[in-house]
Amino acid sequence: MTDTTPSPARDSGNASAAHVTVLTAPQSESNTDTAILDRSLITGIFWTGGVRWVTQVLSWTITLLIARILTPEDYGVVGMATVYLGLVQILNDFGLNLAIIQGRSLTEEQIARLGGFAILVSIFFFAVSALVSGGVAAFFGEPRVRAVVIVLSTTFLVSGLQTVPRALLARELQFRRLALIDGCEAIALSTSTLALALAGLSYWALVLGALLSRLLSTTIALAWRRHRLVWPRQFRTIAAAVTFGSHLVVANLAWYAQSSLDFATVGRVLGASALGVYTIGWTLASIPVERLTALVGRVTPPILASVQDDRRALARYVVGLTSGVALLTFPAAIGIALVARDFVFTVLGPQWGNAVVPLQILAAAAVLRSITPILDQVLVATGQTRRKMEINIIAAIVLPACFVVGSFWGVAGVATGWLVGHPVVMVLFLVPSALATVDLSVTSYVRCILPALGGTAIMSAVVQGVHLALPATINPVLLLSLKITAGAGSYLVAVYVLQRDVLRSALGLLKGAMPYNLNTPSERIAVE
């Protein structure tokens, strides 16, 4: 995409070329704005991560209590409904939240109309869910699912009221309030469900708990960030934002397809036992990816949208965030692959032995999956949702084809579909598009992950050395502990000693003053 917006961050005479220049003098206004965004980013990660982990620990504890009260059948009835509702939830947002975050020029009147449009979308999907609820129940052969679908669909209406206030809070970088809203909803969900379960409401405890918690979070959001809602007349004034959102809807559907069809392929072709093995492998391999990328993904969209017209600033955040994420996820993912056999047989038991190879393959594939979401967010922040949609559609074609072909080699073959198909799509389509958007060379992008790659390589050698050096008769628990300790220790030492300057540059963002370091560890440089 060609950006003709004048910007002091790049050379107007050579806007498409990426090169680096040593900064010889500070730029006070730019540095001040950047420092504010950096502090907002770190504050957002701190609050989002802190609140999420605190509430998750509480939720897990209460969930165990709920599980002792309710029956597997209760969870099964609600689970049948959520198979359908999970898909509709992707559509219900209609991408309007991100449209408001990215659309910095939207007027108050346009935002009010988008809020009204969000309500209409929610009403539409509630009506559709009410109409198809009988069909969903018939599909599962469980009449109780119909009422569950209808009641849970009311959360669409409630969620529609959150669209504008949550988007505006994000635009204003009010991450603390957003984290507290999510935390209140999580706590309300757990406590209300427990109370309703104790009252003997069986599966309705799960249903009503979800509804009550969503009502609470919506009330808080509306109280903290009020905004008008008007009927979306003069549609042409919001057509661009709605089109933006529609591209995201299609992109999310394509993502849903590519991220679900591997499970569908294993279950349909290889059977229930194989699906159980694959599910365990996927769950364990995805822990370092989903936890961190979900956390970063909640905070970065408004930050990137704030500098969407400044390619130097965008490149700076791409480099800094990619370096930071890679430093955490690369060793975690490869570490899981290295100790997969010991972990599975020691912790899960020998009955899960068939999960070792799929786990190793999926963990290796998670390396790239951990950093590409940042590039994906660049496309959204700069308004290139159509390109994002096209890339996701391509992935939804390529990956399922890989899964089907891989199924001839069993569960490991399906897992290999991720290791082969995902890098092909990312390297051929997403990486070039995103890097061109921020005027960042492939060399500079690869260089920012070298500290993580180098440290991970040394860690792998140390773990393998430990494996070869210790006798086969050693206690399995002790062996697993030694490998984890040696791997973690060697990685930290390797990154600190061998890449100290580059590590300082990558971690500079955490201090609110990340240098514009893209090429050399000893100079302060910026993309222009």
Secondary structure by P-SEA (a helix, b strand, c coil): cccccccccccccccccccccccccccaaaaaaaaaaaaaaaaaaaaaaaaaaaaaaaaaaaaaaaaacccaaaaaaaaaaaaaaaaaaaacccaaaaaaaacccccaaaaaaaaaaaaaaaaaaaaaaaaaaaaaaaaacccaaaaaaaaaaaaaaaaaaaaaaaaaaaaacaaaaaaaaaaaaaaaaaaaaaaaaaacccaaaaaaaaaaaaaaaaaaaaaabbbbbccccccccaaaaaaaaaaaaaaaaaaaaaacaaaaaaaacccaaaaaaaaaaaaaaaaaaaaaaaaaaaccaaaaaaacccaaaaaaaaaaaaaaaaaccaaaaaaaaaaaaaaaacccccccccaaaaaaaaaaaacccccaaaaaaaaaaacaaaaaaaaaaaaaaaaaaaaaaaccccaaaaaaaaacaaaaaaaaccaaaaaaaacccaaaaaaaaaaaaaaaaaaaaaaaaaaaaccccccaaaaaaaaaaaaaaaaaaaaaaccaaaaaaaaccccccccccccccccccccc
